[in-house]
């Protein structure tokens, strides 16, 4: 049983006492002091270490952020280079929206939205009028959307059929909406892929 005013031995901390001997800064390892751990204040060296540690952590986070920004910048440059090479049609970021300029890629097929099918037919109709052909929409392979800035631009890759020869042509129209919520659009690119 402890006497009144006596501390629990688990709460006591052993600290080495630094003692100057002969004017030097040597520590006498044999001389120890027992101090109540509840009354310990952080030493100046601990505060200095904590400050350096926080500065080091901040510098490390900034370095990671800088590397991530550099990687993102390089990926964005490569992405827009690919967009320039293909006029926005053959971008392979399928399954997830791209964060570079709001471009997203979607698969075509039977689940393709009605508006994409309509724009694909408009692109084929424009080409048929200008070139004197009679191509029909077989299926939409994929379409890309650019949503920033609004309104939306559609880059459609589709399979067209020529009924005269029963041959198939991969075709690419681009439709730009002029206003949101209305059927007001333009089609400046309508061509076979190649």
C-alpha positions as CSV (number, residue, x, y, z in Angstrom):
1,X,0.0,0.0,0.0
2,X,1.2,3.4,-0.9
3,X,1.7,6.2,1.6
4,X,-0.2,9.5,1.1
5,X,1.6,11.7,-1.4
6,X,3.7,8.8,-2.8
7,X,3.7,8.4,-6.6
8,X,3.0,5.1,-8.4
9,X,6.4,3.8,-9.7
10,X,4.9,3.4,-13.2
11,X,4.3,7.1,-13.3
12,X,7.9,8.0,-12.6
13,X,10.4,8.6,-15.4
14,X,14.2,8.3,-15.3
15,X,16.1,11.1,-16.9
16,X,19.8,11.4,-17.2
17,X,21.1,14.6,-15.6
18,X,23.6,16.5,-17.7
19,X,26.3,17.9,-15.6
20,X,29.1,20.1,-16.6
21,X,32.4,18.8,-15.3
22,X,35.4,20.9,-15.7
23,X,33.6,23.3,-18.0
24,X,32.9,20.7,-20.7
25,X,29.5,19.4,-21.9
26,X,30.0,15.8,-20.9
27,X,27.2,13.7,-19.4
28,X,27.8,11.7,-16.4
29,X,26.0,8.4,-17.1
30,X,26.1,7.3,-13.5
31,X,24.1,10.2,-12.2
32,X,20.3,9.7,-12.6
33,X,17.4,11.7,-11.5
34,X,13.8,10.4,-11.0
35,X,11.1,12.8,-12.0
36,X,7.3,12.7,-12.0
37,X,6.3,12.2,-15.7
38,X,3.2,14.4,-15.1
39,X,5.4,17.4,-14.5
40,X,7.7,17.0,-17.6
41,X,7.5,19.8,-20.0
42,X,8.7,19.2,-23.6
43,X,12.3,20.1,-23.8
44,X,13.7,22.7,-26.2
45,X,15.4,20.0,-28.3
46,X,12.1,18.0,-28.6
47,X,10.3,21.2,-29.8
48,X,13.1,21.8,-32.3
49,X,12.8,18.2,-33.5
50,X,9.0,18.5,-33.8
51,X,9.3,21.7,-35.8
52,X,11.9,20.1,-38.2
53,X,9.8,17.0,-38.5
54,X,6.7,19.0,-39.5
55,X,8.7,21.0,-42.0
56,X,10.1,17.7,-43.4
57,X,6.6,16.2,-43.7
58,X,5.3,19.4,-45.4
59,X,8.2,19.3,-47.9
60,X,7.6,15.6,-48.6
61,X,3.9,16.3,-49.3
62,X,4.7,19.2,-51.6
63,X,7.2,17.0,-53.5
64,X,4.5,14.3,-53.9
65,X,2.0,16.9,-55.1
66,X,4.5,18.3,-57.5
67,X,5.2,14.8,-59.0
68,X,1.5,14.1,-59.3
69,X,0.9,17.4,-61.1
70,X,3.8,16.7,-63.4
71,X,2.5,13.2,-64.2
72,X,-1.0,14.7,-64.8
73,X,0.4,17.4,-67.0
74,X,2.3,14.9,-69.2
75,X,-0.8,12.6,-69.4
76,X,-2.9,15.6,-70.4
77,X,-0.4,16.6,-73.1
78,X,-0.3,13.1,-74.5
79,X,-4.1,13.0,-74.4
80,X,-4.6,16.2,-76.4
81,X,-1.8,15.1,-78.9
82,X,-3.9,12.0,-79.5
83,X,-7.1,14.1,-79.9
84,X,-5.3,16.3,-82.4
85,X,-4.0,13.3,-84.4
86,X,-7.5,11.7,-84.6
87,X,-9.7,14.8,-84.7
88,X,-11.3,13.5,-81.4
89,X,-12.6,10.2,-82.8
90,X,-10.2,7.4,-81.8
91,X,-9.6,8.2,-78.1
92,X,-9.2,5.1,-75.9
93,X,-10.4,6.1,-72.4
94,X,-13.3,3.6,-72.4
95,X,-15.1,2.9,-69.2
96,X,-14.3,6.0,-67.3
97,X,-14.8,9.7,-68.0
98,X,-11.6,11.6,-68.8
99,X,-10.9,14.6,-66.8
100,X,-9.0,16.4,-69.6
101,X,-11.5,18.9,-71.0
102,X,-14.6,16.9,-70.1
103,X,-14.2,14.2,-72.8
104,X,-15.9,10.8,-72.2
105,X,-16.0,7.7,-74.4
106,X,-19.1,5.5,-74.6
107,X,-19.7,2.1,-76.3
108,X,-22.4,2.0,-79.0
109,X,-24.6,-0.9,-79.8
110,X,-28.2,-1.4,-79.0
111,X,-28.1,0.5,-75.8
112,X,-26.9,3.7,-77.6
113,X,-29.1,6.7,-76.8
114,X,-31.5,8.0,-79.4
115,X,-29.8,11.3,-79.8
116,X,-26.5,9.6,-80.7
117,X,-28.3,7.5,-83.3
118,X,-30.0,10.6,-84.7
119,X,-26.7,12.5,-85.0
120,X,-25.1,9.5,-86.6
121,X,-27.9,9.4,-89.3
122,X,-27.5,13.2,-89.8
123,X,-23.8,12.7,-90.4
124,X,-24.4,9.9,-93.0
125,X,-27.2,12.0,-94.6
126,X,-24.8,15.0,-95.0
127,X,-22.1,12.7,-96.6
128,X,-24.7,11.1,-98.9
129,X,-25.9,14.5,-100.1
130,X,-22.4,15.8,-100.8
131,X,-20.9,12.7,-102.3
132,X,-24.0,11.2,-104.1
133,X,-23.8,7.9,-102.1
134,X,-26.5,5.9,-100.4
135,X,-25.0,4.8,-97.1
136,X,-27.2,3.5,-94.3
137,X,-26.5,3.2,-90.6
138,X,-25.7,-0.3,-89.5
139,X,-24.6,0.3,-85.9
140,X,-22.7,2.7,-83.7
141,X,-19.4,1.4,-82.5
142,X,-18.6,4.2,-80.0
143,X,-19.1,7.8,-79.5
144,X,-17.1,10.5,-77.6
145,X,-18.7,13.4,-75.9
146,X,-17.0,16.7,-75.0
147,X,-19.2,18.5,-72.5
148,X,-17.0,21.5,-71.6
149,X,-17.9,24.2,-72.5
150,X,-21.6,23.5,-73.0
151,X,-23.2,22.6,-75.3
152,X,-22.1,19.1,-76.2
153,X,-20.0,17.9,-79.2
154,X,-20.4,14.3,-80.4
155,X,-17.6,12.4,-82.1
156,X,-19.3,9.3,-83.5
157,X,-17.6,6.2,-85.0
158,X,-20.2,4.0,-86.7
159,X,-20.5,1.2,-89.2
160,X,-22.3,2.1,-92.4
161,X,-23.6,-0.2,-95.1
162,X,-23.7,0.5,-98.8
163,X,-26.8,-1.4,-100.1
164,X,-25.6,-1.4,-103.7
165,X,-22.5,-3.4,-103.0
166,X,-23.4,-4.9,-99.6
167,X,-20.1,-3.6,-98.2
168,X,-19.4,-2.0,-94.9
169,X,-17.6,1.3,-94.2
170,X,-16.4,2.7,-90.9
171,X,-17.6,6.2,-90.8
172,X,-17.0,9.2,-88.5
173,X,-19.3,12.3,-88.2
174,X,-18.8,15.1,-85.7
175,X,-21.9,16.9,-84.5
176,X,-21.7,20.2,-82.5
177,X,-24.8,21.3,-80.6
178,X,-25.3,25.0,-80.9
179,X,-27.7,25.4,-78.0
180,X,-28.7,23.2,-75.1
181,X,-32.1,21.6,-74.9
182,X,-32.9,22.2,-78.6
183,X,-32.3,20.4,-81.8
184,X,-30.0,23.1,-83.1
185,X,-26.7,21.6,-84.3
186,X,-24.1,21.6,-87.0
187,X,-22.1,18.9,-88.8
188,X,-18.8,20.0,-90.3
189,X,-17.0,16.6,-90.3
190,X,-18.6,13.6,-92.0
191,X,-16.2,11.2,-93.6
192,X,-15.1,7.5,-93.9
193,X,-12.5,6.6,-91.4
194,X,-9.0,6.7,-92.8
